[in-house]
Amino acid sequence: MKWTDLQEIAFQLVERHPEQDPARVNFVDLRNWVLALPEFDDDPAHCGEKILEAIQQTWIDEVA
């Protein structure tokens, strides 16, 4: 899984952090949680604010 796999990342975050409101997750935690996903295999340096915003929005959409 790469940073651009937004749907899969969001699905995994829903599964692993069901108690979290994705609209309230800070980007530091979000980045760490994505990096901790077992299937995630991308360069941590390739992540920026825009990617985290896209992941967060996809996660919000997933739980809506």
C-alpha positions in Angstrom: 0.0 0.0 0.0 1.3 3.5 -1.0 0.4 7.0 0.1 -1.8 7.4 -2.9 -4.0 4.3 -2.0 -6.4 6.6 -0.2 -9.4 4.3 -0.2 -7.5 1.3 1.2 -5.7 3.5 3.8 -9.1 5.0 4.9 -10.6 1.5 5.1 -7.7 0.2 7.2 -8.0 3.2 9.5 -11.7 2.7 10.0 -10.9 -0.9 11.0 -8.1 -0.1 13.3 -9.3 3.1 14.9 -13.1 2.8 15.0 -13.4 5.0 18.1 -11.7 8.0 16.4 -13.4 10.9 14.8 -11.3 11.4 11.7 -12.2 15.1 11.6 -10.4 15.5 14.9 -7.3 13.5 14.3 -4.1 15.6 14.1 -1.7 15.0 11.2 1.1 13.7 13.4 -1.1 10.9 14.7 -2.6 10.3 11.3 0.9 9.9 9.7 2.0 7.5 12.5 -1.1 5.4 12.1 -0.7 5.1 8.4 3.0 4.1 8.8 1.9 1.5 11.3 -0.5 -0.2 8.9 0.9 -3.7 8.3 0.4 -3.5 4.5 1.8 0.0 4.2 5.1 0.0 2.2 6.0 3.4 1.0 8.7 6.0 1.8 7.7 8.0 4.8 9.5 11.0 3.3 6.9 11.0 0.4 4.2 12.2 2.7 3.2 15.8 3.0 0.3 17.9 4.3 -1.7 17.5 1.1 -1.5 13.7 1.2 -2.6 13.7 4.9 -5.5 16.0 4.1 -6.6 13.7 1.3 -6.3 10.6 3.6 -8.2 12.4 6.3 -11.0 13.5 3.9 -11.3 10.0 2.5 -11.5 8.6 6.0 -14.2 11.1 6.9 -16.1 10.1 3.7 -15.8 6.5 4.6 -17.5 6.8 8.0 -20.1 9.3 6.9 
